[in-house]
Amino acid sequence: MTKIQTVLSCLLVLCAPLTAQEAEPPDPTLLMPTAEQVRGWAPAAEPGVYEPENLFEYIDGAAE
């Protein structure tokens, strides 16, 4: 390989993950199974989603 090919290959490898990122992250509640998918199981409550804005409230002020 020439130096130019090596540099271009490295740039391609380093820049590829940048194009694969989604604008909006997927909904994490979609990762939980439903009661229909697992026989005999039912969730005890709705899944909770905690983000930087509400994590402080969830763990009662110990997020720092």
Long-range contacts (C-beta under 8 A, 24 or more apart in sequence): none
